[in-house]
Each structure stands twice: as C-alpha cells, then as structure tokens.
Amino acid sequence: MMGGRTVLLTVDEACDQLRIGRSLLLQKLYANEIPSVRVGRRRLVPTSALEEYVERLQAEQAGDGS
C-alpha cells in the first residue's frame, strides 16, 4: 500500500473490482488490454490500469451513441 492505498491487486481482487470472471480478465491481460506486472511468479494488476480500462470503456461507449 502507498499512502494507505492498494497499488497492485491480485487477479482475483481485480476480478472483484471489475465484477467480471477470472477467464475474461485473463483474456484481457494476455491481450494487453489491461496491463499487468509480474512479481516473482505472481501476476498483479495495477489499480491505475483498472481505472484506465474503465475510462476507455466509457469513452468507447459514449462514442457509440449508446
């Protein structure tokens, strides 16, 4: 934690934050739609990457006129 804020999430924590399944998140990680880092054998997702992903989704949907 930095300043009381979690900076890196496990894959399961990131799934919970996005409210999506593990397989969908892994698909997005391996496609590099959501950046991640490896620490040892663990794959961790920066919270900033999740925020950017959600902002990108919102921008795309706003552009669709939906």
N, C-alpha and C positions, 0 to 999 in steps of 0.2 A: 504494500500500500504506500502511496505517496500522498502525504498530507491528509491521511485518513481516507483516501480514495483508492479503490482497487484499480490497478492499471492493466493487469493481464488476467484473463479468465480461462478456465479450462474449457474444453469443448462442450462438456455438459452444462457448465454455467452459461456459456454463450448461447446454447440452445434454449435454455430457460429464459434468458434475456430477450431473445428474438421470438420466442414462442413457436419455434419450428423444431422438427425432428432432427436427430443426430445425422441421419444419412443425407438429408438436404443440406445441412450445414457443411458436412464433409465434402460434398459435391462442390459447394461454393468456395471452400477453402482450396481444394485441389485445382479448381479452375481459376484461382487467384482473384475471384470476385470480392472476397473478403480476405485481406492479408492476415497472416499469422506468423508466429515465430516458433522456433524450436529451442527448448531449453532442456538439454540432455535428451532424453527420449520423449519428452512431453511436447505436445503441440499446444501452444497458448495463443489466445486471441486478444489483441489489444482492445480495450474498451473504445478507444478512438476509432478503430476500424469498424466496429459495430455502428457507432454514431454516423460515420461517413456513409456506410452502406444504407442505412435507413434514410438519410438525407438524399442519397442518389435515387432510391426507390420513389420517394415523394416527388422529386423533380421530374422523373420519368413519367409518373402518373399524372402530374399536373400538365405536362406537355401533351399527353394523350387526349386531354379534354374530358377525362373521366371524372 
